[in-house]
């Protein structure tokens, strides 16, 4: 089997295996990940990438540039719930960074006022 064919086979695995098998039956992520939550890889490690299961590897590789949870799900054809659990696992390992969303600041009046001020300055 050629390397190219083997890579294609690894990418296709998630379509043949039930989503709950990819997460070990877990359905809840460790982090509150909204569809608009952005993630990125702060320090790419090729050896870490090589050690990950194919679906996590795809997420890790794609997150080398900032990407949302929803984009990952669509781009990689992995169910949203599975993406959330796998991204949470990668974040727990310190492999990816979860960027804060406005939801994270919902109780911080100062941040909300700054957001509102910025919105008011947008051209109509």
C-alpha positions as CSV (number, residue, x, y, z in Angstrom):
1,X,0.0,0.0,0.0
2,X,1.4,3.4,-0.9
3,X,1.7,6.2,1.6
4,X,-0.8,8.3,-0.3
5,X,-3.3,5.5,-0.3
6,X,-2.8,4.9,3.4
7,X,-3.3,8.6,4.2
8,X,-6.6,8.6,2.2
9,X,-7.7,5.5,4.1
10,X,-7.0,7.2,7.5
11,X,-9.0,10.2,6.5
12,X,-12.0,8.0,5.6
13,X,-12.0,6.1,8.8
14,X,-14.4,8.4,10.6
15,X,-17.0,7.7,7.9
16,X,-16.9,4.0,8.7
17,X,-16.8,4.1,12.5
18,X,-19.7,5.3,14.6
19,X,-19.1,8.8,16.1
20,X,-19.4,7.5,19.7
21,X,-16.5,5.1,19.1
22,X,-14.3,8.1,18.2
23,X,-15.0,9.7,21.6
24,X,-15.0,6.6,23.7
25,X,-18.7,7.0,24.2
26,X,-18.3,10.5,25.6
27,X,-20.8,13.1,24.4
28,X,-19.9,16.1,26.6
29,X,-16.8,18.1,26.1
30,X,-14.6,19.3,29.0
31,X,-14.9,22.9,27.8
32,X,-17.9,25.0,26.8
33,X,-17.3,25.1,23.0
34,X,-19.8,27.1,21.0
35,X,-20.0,26.7,17.2
36,X,-18.3,30.0,16.8
37,X,-15.5,29.2,19.2
38,X,-12.1,29.7,17.5
39,X,-9.2,27.4,18.2
40,X,-5.5,27.4,17.1
41,X,-2.3,25.5,17.6
42,X,0.1,27.7,19.7
43,X,3.2,25.6,19.1
44,X,3.0,22.9,16.4
45,X,4.6,19.6,17.3
46,X,5.0,17.1,14.4
47,X,5.7,14.2,16.7
48,X,2.5,14.9,18.6
49,X,0.6,15.0,15.3
50,X,2.0,11.6,14.4
51,X,0.9,10.2,17.7
52,X,-2.7,11.2,17.4
53,X,-5.6,9.1,16.1
54,X,-6.5,10.1,12.5
55,X,-9.5,12.3,13.4
56,X,-7.6,14.2,16.1
57,X,-4.7,14.6,13.8
58,X,-6.9,16.1,11.2
59,X,-8.3,18.6,13.7
60,X,-4.8,19.4,15.0
61,X,-3.4,19.9,11.5
62,X,-6.3,22.1,10.4
63,X,-6.1,24.2,13.6
64,X,-2.6,25.4,12.6
65,X,-4.5,28.4,11.4
66,X,-7.3,29.8,13.5
67,X,-10.5,28.0,12.8
68,X,-14.0,27.7,14.4
69,X,-15.5,24.5,15.8
70,X,-18.3,24.7,13.1
71,X,-15.7,25.1,10.3
72,X,-13.8,22.0,11.5
73,X,-17.0,20.0,11.5
74,X,-17.9,20.9,8.0
75,X,-14.4,20.9,6.5
76,X,-13.6,17.4,8.0
77,X,-17.1,15.9,7.8
78,X,-17.0,15.0,11.5
79,X,-20.2,15.5,13.5
80,X,-20.1,18.7,15.6
81,X,-20.5,16.8,18.9
82,X,-17.5,14.6,18.1
83,X,-15.4,17.7,17.1
84,X,-16.2,19.3,20.5
85,X,-15.1,16.2,22.4
86,X,-11.9,15.7,20.4
87,X,-11.0,19.4,20.5
88,X,-11.5,19.4,24.3
89,X,-9.2,16.4,24.6
90,X,-6.5,18.3,22.5
91,X,-7.0,21.4,24.7
92,X,-6.5,19.3,27.9
93,X,-3.2,18.0,26.4
94,X,-2.2,21.6,25.8
95,X,-2.0,20.9,22.0
96,X,-4.5,23.6,21.0
97,X,-5.6,27.0,22.4
98,X,-9.3,27.8,22.8
99,X,-9.8,31.5,22.1
100,X,-12.3,33.1,24.4
101,X,-15.7,34.1,22.9
102,X,-18.0,36.9,23.9
103,X,-19.9,34.2,25.9
104,X,-16.9,33.9,28.2
105,X,-17.2,37.6,29.0
106,X,-21.0,37.7,29.5
107,X,-20.6,38.7,33.2
108,X,-17.8,41.2,32.6
109,X,-19.6,44.6,32.3
110,X,-16.4,46.4,31.2
111,X,-15.8,44.0,28.3
112,X,-19.5,44.2,27.3
113,X,-19.4,48.0,27.3
114,X,-16.2,48.0,25.1
115,X,-17.9,45.6,22.6
116,X,-21.0,47.9,22.5
117,X,-18.9,51.0,22.1
118,X,-17.0,49.3,19.2
119,X,-20.3,48.3,17.5
120,X,-21.6,51.9,17.8
121,X,-18.5,53.1,15.9
122,X,-19.0,50.8,13.0
123,X,-20.0,52.6,9.8
124,X,-23.7,52.3,8.9
